[in-house]
Every structure is written in structure tokens, then in C-alpha cells.
Amino acid sequence: MIDTEKATIREVREKLDAKEFTAVELAQAYLDAIEKKDSEIHAFLEVYDDVLEQAKKADERIAKGETTPLLGIPLAIKDNILIEGRKVSSASKMLENYTATYDATVITKLKEQGAVFLGRTNMDEFAMGTSTENSAFGPTKNPVDTTRVPGGSSGGSAAAVRSGMTLAALGSDTGGSIRQPAALCGIVGIKPTYGSVSRHGLMAMGSSLDVIGPLARCVDDAEILYSAIRGCDAMDATTVPDTRKRLEKKKKYTVGVPRGFLEKGVEADVLEKFEEGLEALRKAGHDVVDIDLPSLKNSLATYYIIVPAEVSANLARFDGVRYGLHVDGKDRIDDYRQTRGAGFGKEVRRRILIGTYVLSSGYYDAFYNKAMQARAMIRRDVAEAYKQVDAIATPTTTSPAFKIGEKVNDPLALYLEDIFTVSANIIGTPAISVPFGTATRDGKELPLGFQLMAPELGEATLFALGNVLTSSTN
């Protein structure tokens, strides 16, 4: 019997290689879980029709004595990552029937390893949102409490992992879109260093911020999946050369806490669990020190100028002419207006309008240029902090998962959900969210996340400290 809610990649790999069960049997167990649970959760937009055929090919490779970390391992893929010949919509009516013409680089790497793709997961439209309520195809629900959001924009991937409908999943993170849903669903999510994972084949939202990363049940699984997809790519000029030195794991770390950044807005029980996490690090032999990072308070405002600007530029390509939705208007300009009005949801249109405004000739210097200056200041201040500490710790979110519909009509409240996560994207450094503790709301225990950030190519630091935190709660 395969317990899909508790299985890990490492355990399954050993059992597959030992012939305790086949990849086909494993895939069928996850298909059964999807059939049983997803009608309520809506984590998947599509379950592929050839899952068992993929698994059969993996079994053939295993029978020949082949083994890779992900051979025969079922994975779910966020609906903004291209798989050749498959529909990929970015959860938008604009691309509802679009079929990918090539594989994203991360998909090529996973295919080489022999991973089994279960299907594509729900998300906020074009990755714009923090709750997966902005999907054109309906919201995803949090498996812990189906009256609440799973977080976003990678909420479908996070919900699929938490509910045992996949062993692990890929998401994308522009300002916290992997870490925030990981926290709200009680799983592990990592945003890698910008450029350490190729963006080739990822639908662009904010090109200077987007990163593909794993969501998994445990830190070890996240590390296995990250190791499989990372690396320099000739198709993405922003990827980090393989010759760049990565930070290695060590026995003792110094963790910095920006106390001034935590003074307001964090709910009391969230802060209490965060302090317990810091104590767990101390007990494991690591140093925890307070640090001063006053520029972090500018992160959210900086992010919400840069992101809409890049959204405005990236989504200009969806014009109803080249591909995707087309709606006839009275003339060519009206075609453009009607197509974008019908194809884009409210949040996407909001960000396009804001981005166009901040990039306009009369306001470029006042807004976009100032945001880029603030970005440089934040990057400089955090780099100075990393001369004293190995990692920076904060809660992942200010509260546990909120109710579906509670904030959907309050964009500013939703934007504030990203307050602790956006800084890592602004400066391009890696960050991880690991589950640590719960908070009680309406009689239910809801998961909380503990976030750790590290210097560029410091993923090893995050995996090491993440394991300390998760092992302390087992």
C-alpha cells in the first residue's frame, strides 16, 4: 500500500529500485488520489491522459538497471511552464487553448531523468496573486481547511503536494509565489537564486524576478528536485555559469533576525512560533543575532512598482494577432482592446495599467527610476548584512491562511501578504519556507511557515538550516 500523503521521493526511489512496487503502480496510486480528492480542492487544471504510459517507460528503464533520483517519480507542473504538445494557459482565458510548441529547459531535464508528469496545476492568472483566487478557471482550496486559500500564485502545486496528489511539484516565484503557498499549506518551498534555474519555457511575468523552484513534502525532496533542474542554459542568458562557486554546507551558522522589520503587522501567535523556531536553531548549536536592515521596509513598495512595469512589457505580446484569444472589434485597434478586455482578468488588467503608468514619460523618473534606486539600496544593505551572518530569518507570512473571498476585493491587503518574501526576489538571492508550527483559527490548526534567506548560490545553507527546523518538530 502506497501512502501518498506521507511518501517522500527518497523513500519511493529506494522502493522502486528494490522492485517493491512499479512506477505504474505508483502513478496509479496518485491518479487514484487525484480522482478522490481534486473535485473538492481543484489543484489540477488538467490530468494528463498518458500518465500510465509515462510510468511504463520508466519501469522499462528501471528493468534495464537504470536509476536516477527522479526516474518514475510523479510530479505536478504549474500551468505556466511549457511542456511540448501540452496545453499551457497560465490559468488565463487569453491562452485557454494554447498548446506549447517546445519544452521548458526544466522539463527537458526532468524528462531526461524519467520523471512522470501527472498534469498541470492551477494558479493565479499569469502568476499575479497571492491566493490562487485569480485563476480564470476557479480558485484552488487549501487541503488543510477547504474554506481557506492555499496561497499563490503556485497554490495548485502546493495544494497537490499537501493533499498527497503528487510527490512534489514545480512552481514559479516572482515575489513569494512558491514560499507563501508552501507556508499556508504546511509544506516546503524554495525560491532558488535568480539565474540558477533556467527560465526558458516559463511564461514571463517579471523577467528580472521570476524563478522556477520546487514544492515538496520535506527539505530533502526539495533539494533533490532543485538539483535536477538547476544549471546554466544556453537558451537563457541570465542563468548563472556553472563555474560560479556555490556555498557549501557547514556545521555551524549565524542567523540574523531583522527585528525592526517584524515590529508591526505580524499576528501574535505567528511571532510566537517564529521565536520558537529561532530557539530550535539555538539548541542545534547555531548562533542567532539581531541585525538592522532598515531598507527592507521599502521592499514591498519597490516590488509593486517594478513588477507592474515588467508585467506591462511582457504581456504586450498578447494582442490577439499572433496567438491566443482573438475577439473581433470594429477595427484593428478595437480588436486589440476587445481581446485584452475579454482575455485578461481584473488583477492582470490592474497591473498592466499600473505598469504602463509608471513607465510613461511623465512618471518614469518619479516611480520606476526611484524603484530601481531603492532596489540597489536594498541589495547593498543585505549584502552588508551577509558579511556578518550566513542567513536571515523571518516568518514567511504575517498570518495563517485566510478565508476564500476575504481579501479578493482588497488588492492592497493581498499585496501586503508578500511583505516578507519580496526582498529575496528584488535582490535575486535564494529563500526557503519550511513548515514550523500552527496557529488556531475557528477551531482548526493552520500551518505556519518559517522563512530563511541566504546569499547568492547559498541554497546549501537553506537546506541545512531547513532540515534543522523540520527535524525539531518531528
C-alpha positions as CSV (number, residue, x, y, z in Angstrom):
1,M,0.0,0.0,0.0
2,I,1.4,3.4,-1.0
3,D,0.5,6.2,1.4
4,T,0.6,9.2,-1.0
5,E,0.1,11.7,1.9
6,K,3.4,10.6,3.6
7,A,5.6,9.2,0.9
8,T,8.8,11.1,0.0
9,I,11.0,11.0,-3.1
10,R,13.9,9.4,-1.3
11,E,11.7,6.6,0.2
12,V,9.9,5.9,-3.1
13,R,13.2,5.9,-5.1
14,E,14.5,3.1,-2.8
15,K,11.3,1.1,-3.1
16,L,11.2,1.4,-6.9
17,D,14.8,0.3,-7.2
18,A,14.1,-2.6,-4.8
19,K,11.1,-3.6,-7.0
20,E,8.7,-3.4,-4.0
21,F,6.3,-1.7,-6.5
22,T,6.4,-0.5,-10.0
23,A,6.3,3.0,-11.4
24,V,2.9,2.2,-13.0
25,E,1.5,1.1,-9.5
26,L,3.0,4.3,-8.0
27,A,1.5,6.5,-10.7
28,Q,-1.9,4.8,-10.4
29,A,-1.9,5.5,-6.6
30,Y,-1.5,9.2,-7.3
31,L,-4.1,9.1,-10.1
32,D,-6.5,7.5,-7.6
33,A,-5.7,10.2,-5.0
34,I,-6.5,12.9,-7.6
35,E,-9.7,11.3,-8.6
36,K,-10.7,11.0,-4.9
37,K,-9.7,14.5,-3.7
38,D,-9.4,17.0,-6.5
39,S,-13.1,17.6,-7.2
40,E,-13.1,19.4,-3.9
41,I,-9.6,21.0,-3.9
42,H,-9.3,21.9,-7.6
43,A,-5.5,21.8,-7.6
44,F,-5.3,20.5,-11.2
45,L,-6.4,22.2,-14.4
46,E,-5.7,19.0,-16.3
47,V,-4.6,15.5,-15.5
48,Y,-2.7,14.0,-18.5
49,D,-4.1,11.0,-20.3
50,D,-0.8,9.2,-20.7
51,V,0.4,9.1,-17.1
52,L,0.5,5.3,-17.0
53,E,2.3,5.2,-20.4
54,Q,5.0,7.5,-19.0
55,A,5.3,5.3,-15.9
56,K,5.5,2.2,-18.1
57,K,8.5,3.7,-19.9
58,A,10.1,4.5,-16.5
59,D,9.6,0.8,-15.5
60,E,11.4,-0.3,-18.7
61,R,14.4,1.9,-17.8
62,I,14.4,0.5,-14.2
63,A,14.3,-3.0,-15.5
64,K,17.4,-2.3,-17.5
65,G,19.2,-1.3,-14.3
66,E,19.0,2.4,-14.8
67,T,18.4,4.7,-11.9
68,T,18.2,8.5,-11.5
69,P,16.8,10.4,-8.5
70,L,13.5,11.1,-10.3
71,L,13.1,8.1,-12.5
72,G,9.4,7.1,-12.2
73,I,8.6,9.9,-9.7
74,P,5.2,11.5,-10.2
75,L,5.4,15.3,-10.4
76,A,2.8,18.1,-11.0
77,I,3.8,21.2,-13.1
78,K,2.5,24.7,-12.7
79,D,0.4,25.9,-15.6
80,N,2.9,28.5,-16.8
81,I,5.8,26.0,-17.6
82,L,5.8,24.7,-21.2
83,I,5.6,21.0,-22.0
84,E,5.7,20.3,-25.7
85,G,2.4,19.2,-27.2
86,R,0.5,20.0,-24.0
87,K,-1.9,22.8,-23.2
88,V,-0.5,25.6,-21.1
89,S,-2.7,28.5,-20.2
90,S,-1.2,30.3,-17.3
91,A,-4.7,30.0,-15.9
92,S,-5.9,32.6,-18.3
93,K,-8.7,32.8,-20.9
94,M,-6.2,34.5,-23.1
95,L,-4.4,31.2,-23.6
96,E,-7.1,28.7,-22.7
97,N,-6.5,26.5,-25.8
98,Y,-2.8,27.3,-26.4
99,T,-0.5,24.3,-26.9
100,A,3.2,24.5,-26.1
101,T,5.5,24.1,-29.1
102,Y,8.6,23.2,-27.1
103,D,9.8,22.0,-23.7
104,A,10.9,24.4,-21.0
105,T,14.5,23.6,-20.0
106,V,13.4,22.3,-16.6
107,I,11.0,19.9,-18.4
108,T,13.8,18.7,-20.6
109,K,15.9,18.0,-17.5
110,L,13.1,16.1,-15.8
111,K,12.3,14.1,-18.9
112,E,16.0,13.0,-19.1
113,Q,15.7,11.8,-15.5
114,G,12.5,9.9,-16.4
115,A,10.0,11.8,-14.2
116,V,6.3,11.2,-14.7
117,F,4.2,14.3,-15.3
118,L,0.7,13.9,-13.7
119,G,-0.7,17.2,-15.0
120,R,-0.8,21.0,-14.9
121,T,-1.8,22.8,-11.7
122,N,-4.0,25.8,-11.1
123,M,-2.5,29.2,-10.3
124,D,-3.3,32.9,-10.2
125,E,-3.7,34.2,-13.8
126,F,-0.2,34.8,-15.2
127,A,1.1,34.3,-11.7
128,M,-0.5,37.5,-10.4
129,G,-1.8,37.0,-7.0
130,T,-1.3,35.5,-3.5
131,S,-4.3,33.3,-3.1
132,T,-5.0,31.3,-6.4
133,E,-8.4,33.1,-6.4
134,N,-7.4,34.9,-9.6
135,S,-7.4,31.8,-11.8
136,A,-9.8,32.2,-14.8
137,F,-10.9,28.6,-14.1
138,G,-11.9,28.9,-10.4
139,P,-10.0,29.0,-7.1
140,T,-8.0,26.2,-5.5
141,K,-8.8,25.4,-1.9
142,N,-6.4,24.7,0.9
143,P,-6.4,21.0,1.8
144,V,-6.0,21.8,5.5
145,D,-9.2,23.8,5.5
146,T,-11.1,24.0,2.3
147,T,-12.8,27.2,3.3
148,R,-9.4,28.9,3.1
149,V,-7.0,29.8,0.3
150,P,-3.9,27.7,-0.4
151,G,-1.8,30.8,-1.1
152,G,-0.5,31.8,-4.5
153,S,0.3,32.1,-7.2
154,S,1.6,28.4,-7.1
155,G,-1.4,27.4,-5.0
156,G,-2.4,24.5,-7.1
157,S,1.1,22.9,-6.9
158,A,1.2,23.5,-3.1
159,A,-2.3,22.0,-2.6
160,A,-1.5,19.0,-4.7
161,V,1.6,18.2,-2.7
162,R,0.0,18.8,0.7
163,S,-3.1,16.6,-0.2
164,G,-0.9,13.7,-1.4
165,M,-2.0,14.1,-5.1
166,T,1.7,14.3,-6.2
167,L,5.0,13.5,-4.7
168,A,6.4,17.0,-5.5
169,A,5.7,19.9,-7.9
170,L,7.2,22.8,-9.7
171,G,6.1,26.3,-9.2
172,S,7.4,29.8,-10.0
173,D,8.3,32.5,-7.6
174,T,8.2,36.2,-8.6
175,G,7.7,37.7,-5.1
176,G,6.9,34.8,-2.9
177,S,4.7,32.6,-5.1
178,I,6.3,29.4,-4.0
179,R,7.1,30.2,-0.4
180,Q,3.8,31.8,0.6
181,P,1.6,28.8,-0.6
182,A,4.1,26.4,0.9
183,A,3.7,28.2,4.2
184,L,-0.1,28.2,4.1
185,C,-0.3,24.6,3.1
186,G,2.4,23.4,5.5
187,I,5.0,22.1,3.0
188,V,8.5,23.1,1.9
189,G,9.0,25.6,-0.9
190,I,12.3,27.1,-2.2
191,K,12.9,30.1,-4.4
192,P,16.4,29.5,-5.9
193,T,19.0,32.1,-6.7
194,Y,17.9,34.2,-9.7
195,G,19.6,32.6,-12.7
196,S,20.4,29.3,-11.0
197,V,17.4,27.6,-12.8
198,S,16.7,28.4,-16.4
199,R,13.6,30.5,-17.2
200,H,13.5,29.2,-20.8
201,G,9.9,28.0,-21.3
202,L,8.5,29.8,-18.3
203,M,5.8,32.3,-19.2
204,A,7.2,35.7,-18.1
205,M,5.6,37.8,-15.5
206,G,8.5,39.9,-14.1
207,S,11.6,38.9,-16.0
208,S,14.1,40.3,-13.5
209,L,12.4,38.4,-10.6
210,D,10.9,35.2,-11.9
211,V,12.4,31.9,-10.8
212,I,11.2,28.3,-11.1
213,G,11.5,26.2,-8.0
214,P,10.3,23.1,-6.2
215,L,7.5,22.5,-3.7
216,A,7.8,19.3,-1.7
217,R,6.8,17.5,1.4
218,C,10.2,17.7,3.1
219,V,13.5,19.6,2.7
220,D,15.4,16.5,1.2
221,D,12.8,16.2,-1.5
222,A,13.1,19.9,-2.4
223,E,16.8,19.5,-2.6
224,I,16.6,16.5,-4.9
225,L,14.2,18.3,-7.3
226,Y,16.3,21.5,-7.2
227,S,19.4,19.6,-8.0
228,A,17.7,18.1,-11.0
229,I,16.5,21.4,-12.6
230,R,19.4,23.8,-11.8
231,G,22.3,24.7,-14.1
232,C,23.4,27.1,-16.8
233,D,21.4,27.1,-20.0
234,A,22.4,28.5,-23.4
235,M,18.7,29.4,-24.0
236,D,18.7,31.7,-21.0
237,A,21.4,34.4,-20.9
238,T,20.5,35.2,-17.3
239,T,21.5,31.8,-16.0
240,V,24.5,31.6,-13.7
241,P,27.6,30.0,-15.2
242,D,28.4,26.5,-13.8
243,T,31.8,27.8,-12.9
244,R,30.4,30.1,-10.2
245,K,31.2,28.8,-6.7
246,R,28.3,27.7,-4.6
247,L,28.3,28.0,-0.9
248,E,28.8,24.6,0.8
249,K,27.1,23.2,3.9
250,K,28.9,23.7,7.2
251,K,28.3,22.7,10.8
252,K,27.5,26.0,12.4
253,Y,25.7,29.0,11.1
254,T,24.9,32.5,12.2
255,V,21.3,33.5,11.6
256,G,20.3,37.2,11.5
257,V,16.9,38.5,12.6
258,P,15.8,42.0,11.3
259,R,13.8,42.8,14.4
260,G,12.8,46.3,13.2
261,F,11.1,44.7,10.3
262,L,9.0,42.4,12.5
263,E,7.6,45.0,14.8
264,K,4.3,45.7,13.1
265,G,1.7,43.6,11.2
266,V,2.7,40.1,12.4
267,E,0.0,38.3,14.3
268,A,1.0,37.4,17.9
269,D,0.8,33.6,17.6
270,V,2.8,33.7,14.3
271,L,5.5,35.7,16.0
272,E,5.5,33.3,19.0
273,K,6.1,30.3,16.7
274,F,8.8,32.2,14.9
275,E,10.6,32.7,18.2
276,E,10.3,29.0,18.9
277,G,11.9,28.4,15.5
278,L,14.8,30.7,16.5
279,E,15.2,28.8,19.7
280,A,15.3,25.5,17.8
281,L,18.2,26.8,15.8
282,R,20.0,27.9,19.0
283,K,19.5,24.5,20.6
284,A,21.0,22.9,17.5
285,G,24.2,24.9,18.1
286,H,23.7,27.8,15.7
287,D,24.0,31.5,16.6
288,V,21.0,33.8,16.3
289,V,21.7,37.6,16.3
290,D,19.6,40.7,15.8
291,I,20.5,42.8,12.7
292,D,19.4,46.1,11.4
293,L,18.1,46.3,7.9
294,P,16.0,49.5,7.7
295,S,15.8,49.4,3.9
296,L,13.7,46.2,4.0
297,K,10.7,48.3,4.8
298,N,10.9,49.7,1.2
299,S,10.8,46.2,-0.4
300,L,7.1,45.9,-0.9
301,A,6.7,49.4,-2.4
302,T,9.7,48.8,-4.6
303,Y,8.4,45.4,-5.8
304,Y,5.0,46.7,-6.7
305,I,6.5,49.3,-9.0
306,I,9.0,47.0,-10.7
307,V,6.5,44.1,-11.2
308,P,3.7,46.0,-12.9
309,A,6.2,47.7,-15.1
310,E,7.6,44.3,-16.2
311,V,4.1,42.9,-16.5
312,S,3.1,45.7,-18.8
313,A,6.1,45.0,-21.1
314,N,5.8,41.2,-21.0
315,L,2.0,41.0,-21.6
316,A,2.0,43.4,-24.5
317,R,2.7,40.3,-26.7
318,F,-0.9,39.1,-26.1
319,D,-2.6,41.2,-28.7
320,G,-5.0,38.8,-30.4
321,V,-2.9,38.7,-33.6
322,R,-0.1,36.3,-33.2
323,Y,-1.5,33.6,-30.9
324,G,-4.0,33.1,-28.1
325,L,-7.5,34.5,-27.9
326,H,-8.8,36.8,-30.6
327,V,-12.0,38.9,-30.4
328,D,-13.2,40.8,-33.4
329,G,-13.7,44.5,-32.9
330,K,-14.8,47.3,-35.3
331,D,-11.2,47.9,-36.4
332,R,-7.7,46.6,-35.7
333,I,-7.3,48.8,-32.6
334,D,-10.6,47.7,-31.3
335,D,-9.6,44.0,-31.9
336,Y,-6.8,44.7,-29.5
337,R,-9.0,46.3,-26.9
338,Q,-11.7,43.7,-27.1
339,T,-9.2,40.8,-27.0
340,R,-7.3,42.0,-23.9
341,G,-10.6,43.0,-22.1
342,A,-12.1,39.6,-22.6
343,G,-8.9,37.6,-22.2
344,F,-7.3,39.2,-19.1
345,G,-8.8,39.1,-15.6
346,K,-9.2,42.0,-13.3
347,E,-5.9,41.7,-11.5
348,V,-3.9,41.3,-14.7
349,R,-5.5,44.4,-16.2
350,R,-4.9,46.3,-12.9
351,R,-1.2,45.5,-13.1
352,I,-0.9,46.3,-16.8
353,L,-2.4,49.7,-16.2
354,I,-0.2,50.5,-13.2
355,G,2.9,49.3,-15.1
356,T,2.0,51.4,-18.1
357,Y,1.6,54.4,-15.9
358,V,4.9,54.1,-14.0
359,L,6.7,53.6,-17.3
360,S,5.1,56.6,-19.0
361,S,7.3,59.5,-20.0
362,G,5.9,61.9,-17.4
363,Y,6.3,59.4,-14.4
364,Y,9.2,57.2,-15.3
365,D,11.7,59.1,-13.2
366,A,9.3,59.7,-10.3
367,F,8.4,56.0,-10.0
368,Y,10.3,53.4,-12.0
369,N,13.7,55.1,-11.6
370,K,13.2,55.6,-7.9
371,A,12.2,52.0,-7.5
372,M,15.4,50.9,-9.3
373,Q,17.4,53.1,-6.9
374,A,15.6,51.6,-3.9
375,R,16.4,48.1,-5.3
376,A,20.1,48.9,-5.4
377,M,20.0,50.2,-1.9
378,I,18.2,47.1,-0.6
379,R,20.7,44.9,-2.4
380,R,23.6,46.8,-0.9
381,D,22.3,46.7,2.6
382,V,21.5,43.0,2.5
383,A,25.0,42.3,1.1
384,E,26.5,44.1,4.0
385,A,24.4,42.0,6.4
386,Y,25.7,38.8,4.8
387,K,29.2,39.8,5.9
388,Q,28.0,39.2,9.5
389,V,25.5,36.4,9.1
390,D,25.0,33.3,7.0
391,A,21.2,33.6,6.7
392,I,18.4,35.9,7.5
393,A,15.2,34.7,9.2
394,T,11.6,36.0,9.2
395,P,8.2,34.5,9.3
396,T,7.1,33.6,5.8
397,T,3.7,35.3,6.2
398,T,2.1,37.6,8.8
399,S,-0.8,35.2,9.4
400,P,-2.0,31.7,8.5
401,A,-4.3,31.1,5.5
402,F,-7.2,33.5,5.2
403,K,-10.7,32.7,4.1
404,I,-11.6,32.4,0.4
405,G,-13.1,35.7,-0.6
406,E,-11.9,37.5,2.5
407,K,-9.4,39.7,0.7
408,V,-10.2,39.2,-3.0
409,N,-11.7,42.7,-3.3
410,D,-8.9,44.4,-1.4
411,P,-5.8,44.4,-3.6
412,L,-3.7,46.3,-1.0
413,A,-4.4,43.7,1.6
414,L,-3.4,40.9,-0.8
415,Y,-0.2,42.8,-1.7
416,L,0.7,43.0,2.0
417,E,0.8,39.2,2.1
418,D,4.1,39.4,0.3
419,I,5.8,41.7,2.8
420,F,8.4,39.1,4.0
421,T,9.0,37.4,0.7
422,V,9.6,40.0,-2.0
423,S,13.0,41.2,-0.8
424,A,14.7,37.9,-1.9
425,N,13.3,38.4,-5.4
426,I,14.3,42.0,-5.6
427,I,17.9,41.2,-4.8
428,G,18.0,37.8,-6.5
429,T,19.1,35.7,-3.5
430,P,17.6,32.2,-2.5
431,A,15.0,31.8,0.1
432,I,13.1,28.8,1.6
433,S,9.9,28.4,3.6
434,V,9.7,25.3,5.9
435,P,6.6,24.4,8.0
436,F,7.0,25.3,11.6
437,G,4.1,25.1,14.0
438,T,0.5,26.0,13.6
439,A,-2.0,28.7,14.6
440,T,-5.6,28.1,15.7
441,R,-8.3,29.8,13.7
442,D,-12.0,28.9,14.0
443,G,-11.1,25.7,15.9
444,K,-8.6,24.5,13.2
445,E,-4.9,24.2,13.4
446,L,-3.5,26.0,10.4
447,P,0.2,25.7,9.2
448,L,2.8,28.4,9.5
449,G,6.0,28.9,7.6
450,F,9.5,29.9,8.7
451,Q,11.5,31.7,6.1
452,L,15.2,31.7,5.7
453,M,17.2,33.7,3.1
454,A,20.8,33.2,2.1
455,P,23.4,34.9,-0.1
456,E,23.6,34.1,-3.8
457,L,24.1,30.4,-4.5
458,G,23.6,29.7,-0.8
459,E,20.9,27.0,-1.3
460,A,23.0,24.5,0.7
461,T,22.7,26.8,3.7
462,L,18.9,26.9,3.3
463,F,18.7,23.1,3.0
464,A,20.9,22.6,6.1
465,L,19.0,25.0,8.3
466,G,15.7,23.9,6.9
467,N,16.4,20.4,8.0
468,V,17.3,21.6,11.5
469,L,13.9,23.3,11.8
470,T,11.8,20.5,10.4
471,S,13.6,17.8,12.4
472,S,13.0,19.7,15.6
473,T,9.2,19.5,15.1
474,N,9.1,15.8,14.2
